[in-house]
Amino acid sequence: INQAVAKVTHIAPEDSNGKLIGVAIEQFGVINYAGRKLGLCMGLTDAPYVTTTEVYPDSPLVDDENCTQAQVAAITAAISFI
């Protein structure tokens, strides 16, 4: 998924502590959250595997169209994976 998204927008790098938004990264651009416990949208399902994507249109590196293309790339890559 990240490889597909990286073709249309940047993937946020980890900070100097190896974290994204204060959470340790699992792999480049990926963090794990307790979605249900934190009340995140991905936690609303009982599916064994869930994900969410975050593309920030307020970033100076992203515009509305680029954000849309990144979301489409993520969905398409996930479907292709399964």
DSSP file (Angstrom, degrees, kcal/mol; ACC not computed):
  #  RESIDUE AA STRUCTURE BP1 BP2  ACC     N-H-->O    O-->H-N    N-H-->O    O-->H-N    TCO  KAPPA ALPHA  PHI   PSI    X-CA   Y-CA   Z-CA
    1    1 A I     >        0   0    0      0, 0.0     4,-2.5     0, 0.0     5,-0.2   0.000 360.0 360.0 360.0 -46.9    0.0    0.0    0.0
    2    2 A N  H  >  +     0   0    0      1,-0.2     4,-2.6     2,-0.2     5,-0.1   0.884 360.0  54.8 -61.4 -37.6    2.8    2.4    0.9
    3    3 A Q  H  > S+     0   0    0      2,-0.2     4,-0.5     1,-0.2    -1,-0.2   0.905 110.7  45.8 -62.8 -40.1    4.6    1.8   -2.4
    4    4 A A  H >4 S+     0   0    0      1,-0.2     3,-1.0     2,-0.2     4,-0.4   0.921 114.1  47.6 -68.1 -44.0    1.4    2.6   -4.3
    5    5 A V  H >X S+     0   0    0     -4,-2.5     4,-2.0     1,-0.2     3,-1.9   0.878 103.4  62.6 -65.1 -37.5    0.7    5.8   -2.3
    6    6 A A  H 3< S+     0   0    0     -4,-2.6    -1,-0.2     1,-0.3    -2,-0.2   0.692  92.8  65.8 -63.3 -17.7    4.4    6.9   -2.6
    7    7 A K  T << S+     0   0    0     -3,-1.0    -1,-0.3    -4,-0.5    -2,-0.2   0.713 115.1  27.4 -75.0 -19.2    3.9    7.1   -6.4
    8    8 A V  T <4 S+     0   0    0     -3,-1.9     2,-0.3    -4,-0.4    -2,-0.2   0.604 131.4   4.7-118.1 -17.5    1.4   10.0   -5.9
    9    9 A T  S  < S-     0   0    0     -4,-2.0    -1,-0.3    60,-0.1     2,-0.1  -0.967  81.9 -82.9-157.2 170.6    2.4   11.7   -2.6
   10   10 A H        -     0   0    0     -2,-0.3     2,-0.5    51,-0.2    -3,-0.1  -0.440  32.7-131.5 -78.5 153.4    5.1   11.6    0.0
   11   11 A I        -     0   0    0     -2,-0.1    18,-0.1    -5,-0.1    44,-0.1  -0.919  34.7-108.7-101.5 128.9    5.1    9.2    3.0
   12   12 A A        -     0   0    0     -2,-0.5    17,-0.2    17,-0.1     2,-0.1  -0.336  34.4-132.9 -60.6 130.2    5.7   11.0    6.2
   13   13 A P        -     0   0    0      0, 0.0    -1,-0.1     0, 0.0     2,-0.1  -0.434  23.3-100.8 -80.1 159.1    9.1   10.2    7.6
   14   14 A E        -     0   0    0     -2,-0.1     6,-0.2     1,-0.1    10,-0.1  -0.356  38.7-114.9 -70.4 158.6    9.7    9.2   11.2
   15   15 A D    >   -     0   0    0      4,-2.8     3,-2.1     1,-0.1    -1,-0.1  -0.176  43.2 -80.9 -83.5-174.2   11.0   11.8   13.6
   16   16 A S  T 3  S+     0   0    0      1,-0.3    -1,-0.1     2,-0.1    -2,-0.1   0.643 132.1  54.6 -66.3 -13.7   14.4   11.7   15.3
   17   17 A N  T 3  S-     0   0    0      2,-0.2    -1,-0.3     0, 0.0     3,-0.1   0.270 121.1-105.6-100.0   9.6   13.0    9.3   17.9
   18   18 A G  S <  S+     0   0    0     -3,-2.1     7,-2.0     1,-0.3     2,-0.3   0.821  81.3 123.0  72.8  31.3   11.7    6.8   15.3
   19   19 A K  E     -A   24   0A   0      5,-0.2    -4,-2.8    -6,-0.0     2,-0.4  -0.884  52.9-150.7-127.5 156.1    8.1    7.9   15.7
   20   20 A L  E >  S-A   23   0A   0      3,-2.6     3,-2.7    -2,-0.3    -6,-0.1  -0.995  90.4 -13.2-119.2 131.0    5.2    9.3   13.7
   21   21 A I  T 3  S-     0   0    0     -2,-0.4    -1,-0.1     1,-0.3     3,-0.1   0.820 132.0 -53.6  41.8  39.3    2.7   11.4   15.7
   22   22 A G  T 3  S+     0   0    0      1,-0.2     2,-0.4     0, 0.0    -1,-0.3   0.514 116.2 111.2  83.2   5.5    4.3   10.2   18.9
   23   23 A V  E <  S-A   20   0A   0     -3,-2.7    -3,-2.6    10,-0.0    -1,-0.2  -0.932  74.0-108.4-117.0 135.8    3.9    6.5   18.1
   24   24 A A  E     -A   19   0A   0     -2,-0.4     8,-0.5    -5,-0.2    -5,-0.2  -0.322  38.7-118.3 -59.4 137.6    6.8    4.1   17.3
   25   25 A I  E     -B   31   0B   0     -7,-2.0     6,-0.2     1,-0.1     3,-0.1  -0.509  18.0-163.2 -79.7 148.7    6.9    3.1   13.7
   26   26 A E  E    S-     0   0B   0      4,-3.1     2,-0.3     1,-0.5     5,-0.2   0.774  79.3 -18.2 -94.3 -36.9    6.5   -0.6   12.7
   27   27 A Q  E >  S-B   30   0B   0      3,-1.0     3,-3.0     0, 0.0    -1,-0.5  -0.927 106.4 -45.9-157.7 170.2    7.8    0.0    9.2
   28   28 A F  T 3  S-     0   0    0      1,-0.3     3,-0.1    -2,-0.3   -26,-0.1  -0.161 129.0  -3.8 -49.3 119.5    8.3    3.0    7.0
   29   29 A G  T 3  S+     0   0    0    -17,-0.2     2,-0.4     1,-0.2    -1,-0.3   0.537 111.8 110.3  78.0   7.6    5.1    5.1    7.2
   30   30 A V  E <   +B   27   0B   0     -3,-3.0    -4,-3.1     2,-0.0    -3,-1.0  -0.960  36.2 170.7-124.9 130.2    3.3    2.6    9.4
   31   31 A I  E     -B   25   0B   0     -2,-0.4     2,-0.5    -6,-0.2    -6,-0.1  -0.942  26.7-130.4-127.3 154.5    2.2    2.8   13.0
   32   32 A N        -     0   0    0     -8,-0.5     2,-0.3    -2,-0.3    -8,-0.1  -0.907  25.8-177.8-107.4 133.8    0.0    0.4   15.0
   33   33 A Y        -     0   0    0     -2,-0.5     2,-1.7   -10,-0.0     3,-0.2  -0.928  38.4-117.8-125.8 150.0   -2.9    1.8   17.1
   34   34 A A     >  -     0   0    0     -2,-0.3     4,-2.5     1,-0.2     5,-0.2  -0.663  41.3-176.3 -82.4  81.9   -5.4    0.1   19.3
   35   35 A G  H  >>S+     0   0    0     -2,-1.7     5,-2.6     1,-0.2     4,-0.6   0.861  74.4  43.5 -54.6 -47.0   -8.2    1.3   17.1
   36   36 A R  H >45S+     0   0    0      3,-0.2     3,-1.1     1,-0.2    -1,-0.2   0.944 114.7  49.5 -66.1 -47.2  -11.2    0.0   19.1
   37   37 A K  H 345S+     0   0    0      1,-0.3    -2,-0.2     2,-0.1    -1,-0.2   0.863 114.9  44.7 -60.6 -37.0   -9.7    1.2   22.4
   38   38 A L  H 3<5S-     0   0    0     -4,-2.5    -1,-0.3     2,-0.0    -2,-0.2   0.481 112.4-118.5 -87.8  -3.0   -9.0    4.7   21.0
   39   39 A G  T <<5 +     0   0    0     -3,-1.1    -3,-0.2    -4,-0.6     2,-0.1   0.774  56.3 160.2  73.1  26.3  -12.4    4.9   19.3
   40   40 A L    > < -     0   0    0     -5,-2.6     3,-2.2    -6,-0.2    -1,-0.2  -0.457  54.0-109.9 -80.6 156.1  -10.9    5.2   15.8
   41   41 A C  G >  S+     0   0    0      1,-0.3     3,-1.7     2,-0.2     4,-0.1   0.837 117.3  59.3 -56.7 -35.6  -13.0    4.5   12.8
   42   42 A M  G >  S+     0   0    0      1,-0.3     3,-0.6     2,-0.1    -1,-0.3   0.683  97.2  63.5 -68.1 -14.9  -11.1    1.3   12.0
   43   43 A G  G <  S+     0   0    0     -3,-2.2    -1,-0.3    -8,-0.4    -2,-0.2   0.405  80.0  82.9 -87.6   2.7  -12.1    0.0   15.4
   44   44 A L  G <  S+     0   0    0     -3,-1.7     2,-0.3    -4,-0.2    -1,-0.2   0.488  84.9  65.8 -85.0  -2.0  -15.8    0.0   14.6
   45   45 A T  S <  S-     0   0    0     -3,-0.6    -9,-0.1    -4,-0.1     5,-0.0  -0.795  72.5-138.5-117.6 159.1  -15.6   -3.4   12.9
   46   46 A D        +     0   0    0     -2,-0.3    -3,-0.1     3,-0.0    -1,-0.0   0.200  58.0 136.7 -96.8  14.3  -14.9   -6.9   14.1
   47   47 A A        -     0   0    0      1,-0.1    -2,-0.1     2,-0.0     3,-0.1  -0.319  60.8-130.0 -61.1 143.2  -12.8   -7.6   11.0
   48   48 A P  S    S+     0   0    0      0, 0.0     2,-0.4     0, 0.0    -1,-0.1   0.821  94.4  33.5 -67.0 -29.3   -9.5   -9.5   11.9
   49   49 A Y  S    S+     0   0    0      2,-0.0     2,-0.3     0, 0.0    -2,-0.0  -0.993  72.0 164.8-130.0 129.2   -7.4   -7.0    9.9
   50   50 A V        -     0   0    0     -2,-0.4     2,-0.3    -3,-0.1   -15,-0.1  -0.934   7.8-178.6-137.6 160.9   -8.2   -3.3    9.5
   51   51 A T        -     0   0    0     -2,-0.3     2,-0.3     2,-0.0    -2,-0.0  -0.973  11.1-158.3-151.1 164.1   -6.4   -0.2    8.4
   52   52 A T        -     0   0    0     -2,-0.3     2,-0.4     2,-0.0    -2,-0.0  -0.982  13.3-143.2-141.1 151.5   -6.8    3.5    8.0
   53   53 A T        -     0   0    0     -2,-0.3     2,-0.5     2,-0.0    18,-0.0  -0.894   6.3-158.6-114.9 147.6   -4.9    5.9    5.8
   54   54 A E        +     0   0    0     -2,-0.4     2,-0.5     2,-0.0    -2,-0.0  -0.957  15.9 168.4-127.9 112.9   -4.0    9.4    6.7
   55   55 A V        -     0   0    0     -2,-0.5    -2,-0.0   -44,-0.1   -44,-0.0  -0.993  26.3-145.1-120.9 122.5   -3.2   11.9    3.9
   56   56 A Y    >   -     0   0    0     -2,-0.5     3,-2.1     1,-0.2     6,-0.2  -0.751  13.6-170.9 -97.0 102.1   -3.0   15.4    5.3
   57   57 A P  T 3  S+     0   0    0      0, 0.0    -1,-0.2     0, 0.0     7,-0.1   0.617  85.4  65.6 -67.5  -9.6   -4.4   18.0    2.7
   58   58 A D  T 3  S+     0   0    0      5,-0.1    -2,-0.0     3,-0.1     5,-0.0   0.488  77.7 106.9 -88.4  -1.9   -3.1   20.8    5.0
   59   59 A S  S X  S-     0   0    0     -3,-2.1     3,-1.6     1,-0.1    -4,-0.0  -0.506  78.7-128.3 -70.6 142.7    0.5   19.7    4.4
   60   60 A P  T 3  S+     0   0    0      0, 0.0    -1,-0.1     0, 0.0    -2,-0.0   0.665 109.4  57.6 -65.9 -13.2    2.4   22.0    2.1
   61   61 A L  T 3  S+     0   0    0      2,-0.0     2,-0.4   -51,-0.0   -51,-0.2   0.437 103.9  59.6 -94.2   0.0    3.4   18.9    0.0
   62   62 A V    <   -     0   0    0     -3,-1.6     2,-0.2    -6,-0.2   -53,-0.1  -0.970  56.6-172.8-133.4 141.7   -0.3   17.9   -0.7
   63   63 A D     >  -     0   0    0     -2,-0.4     4,-2.5    -5,-0.0     5,-0.2  -0.736  46.5 -90.8-121.2 178.3   -3.3   19.5   -2.4
   64   64 A D  H  > S+     0   0    0     -2,-0.2     4,-2.1     1,-0.2     5,-0.1   0.900 125.4  46.2 -57.9 -44.5   -6.9   18.3   -2.6
   65   65 A E  H  > S+     0   0    0      1,-0.2     4,-2.6     2,-0.2    -1,-0.2   0.915 112.8  49.5 -65.9 -43.1   -6.4   16.3   -5.8
   66   66 A N  H  > S+     0   0    0      1,-0.2     4,-2.1     2,-0.2    -1,-0.2   0.879 109.6  52.8 -62.7 -38.8   -3.2   14.7   -4.6
   67   67 A C  H  X S+     0   0    0     -4,-2.5     4,-2.0     2,-0.2    -1,-0.2   0.919 110.1  47.5 -62.4 -45.3   -5.0   13.7   -1.4
   68   68 A T  H  X S+     0   0    0     -4,-2.1     4,-2.3     1,-0.2    -2,-0.2   0.922 111.1  51.1 -62.2 -45.3   -7.8   12.1   -3.4
   69   69 A Q  H  X S+     0   0    0     -4,-2.6     4,-2.4     1,-0.2    -1,-0.2   0.871 108.8  52.1 -61.3 -37.2   -5.3   10.3   -5.6
   70   70 A A  H  X S+     0   0    0     -4,-2.1     4,-2.2     2,-0.2    -1,-0.2   0.898 109.0  49.1 -66.9 -40.7   -3.4    8.9   -2.6
   71   71 A Q  H  X S+     0   0    0     -4,-2.0     4,-2.3     2,-0.2    -2,-0.2   0.914 112.3  48.4 -64.6 -42.5   -6.6    7.6   -1.1
   72   72 A V  H  X S+     0   0    0     -4,-2.3     4,-2.9     1,-0.2     5,-0.2   0.913 110.5  51.8 -63.0 -42.7   -7.5    5.9   -4.3
   73   73 A A  H  X S+     0   0    0     -4,-2.4     4,-2.4     1,-0.2    -2,-0.2   0.899 109.7  49.7 -60.9 -40.9   -4.0    4.4   -4.6
   74   74 A A  H  X S+     0   0    0     -4,-2.2     4,-2.2     2,-0.2    -2,-0.2   0.933 113.8  44.3 -64.3 -46.3   -4.3    3.0   -1.0
   75   75 A I  H  X S+     0   0    0     -4,-2.3     4,-2.4     2,-0.2     5,-0.2   0.931 114.6  48.7 -64.8 -46.3   -7.6    1.4   -1.7
   76   76 A T  H  X S+     0   0    0     -4,-2.9     4,-2.4     1,-0.2    -2,-0.2   0.909 112.3  48.5 -62.0 -43.1   -6.6    0.0   -5.1
   77   77 A A  H  X S+     0   0    0     -4,-2.4     4,-1.9    -5,-0.2    -1,-0.2   0.894 110.9  50.9 -65.0 -39.9   -3.3   -1.5   -3.7
   78   78 A A  H  X S+     0   0    0     -4,-2.2     4,-1.6     2,-0.2    -2,-0.2   0.920 111.9  46.7 -64.3 -43.2   -5.2   -3.1   -0.7
   79   79 A I  H  < S+     0   0    0     -4,-2.4    -2,-0.2     1,-0.2    -1,-0.2   0.910 111.8  51.2 -64.9 -41.7   -7.7   -4.7   -3.1
   80   80 A S  H  < S+     0   0    0     -4,-2.4    -1,-0.2     1,-0.2    -2,-0.2   0.845 105.2  57.9 -63.4 -33.2   -4.9   -5.9   -5.4
   81   81 A F  H  <        0   0    0     -4,-1.9    -1,-0.2     1,-0.3    -2,-0.2   0.903 360.0 360.0 -64.7 -41.6   -3.1   -7.4   -2.4
   82   82 A I     <        0   0    0     -4,-1.6    -1,-0.3    -5,-0.1    -2,-0.2   0.491 360.0 360.0 -85.1 360.0   -6.1   -9.6   -1.5
